[in-house]
């Protein structure tokens, strides 16, 4: 079932609140002095380091290529055909050197079969174990509705199906004879069970260092916020909006440490998507979309002009198997395949993530035959920050480092970048945070670090952390010059009596 076939041609879209970069971001308590830095106090200065962009992938929280260990139809095709095991398929995907994040898109029934506890399908442990062994992270979505498995079964667990009214909403021309069913999301039993589901999932995964992000559980098919051109099960749009705003508030309340991502799907089903997205973004949720080329103009605008401290997760539901033998992947007049075209358009919206789907063998073969788009994404996707200039300045009784941080990626820092300058013995540690999202994509942001004068002539280390929702994670500098094993950069300070100091003019 193709997502964009669900969008009725010529449908009038409601006015959408603008969620752009003027929304105030989180203000760090340990904000660094970020200039401007004039020369009138200079007693001498020198450029002690100047780094250049890293030429290939740099693995950090907040960006990467996403391999799916489970999607709305289940595991990889080879598993469904009985040609390999689930464990082998997960390992094959995790072993691909270009995969950074493993992703599970499963149904509610795949994580809970009875009240009061989680009953995770085997793919969960397999995915978490593979991510741990391969230095990857994990994202997931729990779907409340899945048209791929109807009418044989529903996405909700059987124990809930017996308590919640089910509404037949109609048939799609693409699935003749199939009547789709949606639960009454506003029913007290549904909402009670939904709260418990989030309590259980958050208790298990919120703040887990392996978990990168969690998709917001939204209305309808695949949890994307729509049921095609079929009506919703609600008696009126106002009740639908109230229900999903309450469900969104609940998820934001429960997930205190792990980022949530809200889908940019236009409100074609009149269930309050615009209000949900506004609430989510203003609460710090990331954005995601399940298409690129065929997204509506409003979605592209929201993604490309989102607040710079929020990440964007992108995929394409059409060209997702990377198998030229199975599809006619035509090339355009420039010789660009349709798959490469979708991948490269993720850069146009400043994406942090690009999703690769489930088929490890196809992905490896496609990358071998068409490496350019992969290389481009791995060199530009997300945020890629380095200390481009490091100046040392003399101060009376102190030494100062002024650093210009450059971002060679297409996205701002998805959170707050915290930088620490320290000695190897840890006796001196000076640092703080840049403003949220800084440095923005393709831009610079300067900051100052005041050090004791006795460090002049010695060596210090500059390391970075990214902070999101109060959780700090180590980050690697994205520079071509050698960094330490932990991603930090060593800096040799100039001695005060060195004759090569320059003076401000």
Secondary structure, DSSP 8 states (H G I E B T S, - for coil): --GGGGS-TT----------TTS-----TTB-------STT-S-EEEEEE--B-SS----TT-EEEEEEEBTTBS-HHHHTTSS-HHHHHHHHHT-TT--EEEEEEEGGGT-SSTTS----HHHHHHHHHHHHHT-EEEEEEES--TTTTTT--SS-HHHHTTS-EEEEEE-TTSTT-EEEEE-TTSHHHHHHHHHHHHHHHHHHTT-TTEEEEE---SBGGGSSB-TTS--SSSSHHHHHHHHHHHHHHHHHH-SSSEEEEE----TT-SSHHHHHHHHHHTT-EEEES-STTS-HHHHHHHHTS-TTS-EEE--SSS-S--TTTS---B-TTS-BHHHHHHHHHHHTT-SEEEEES-HHHHHHHHHH-HHHHHHHHHHSS--EEEEEEEEEEETTEEEEEEEEEE-SSS--SSEEEEEEE-TTSS-EEEEE--TT-S-TT-EEEEEEEEEGGGTTSEEEEEEEEEETTEEEEE---BSS---TTS-EEEE---TT-TT-B---
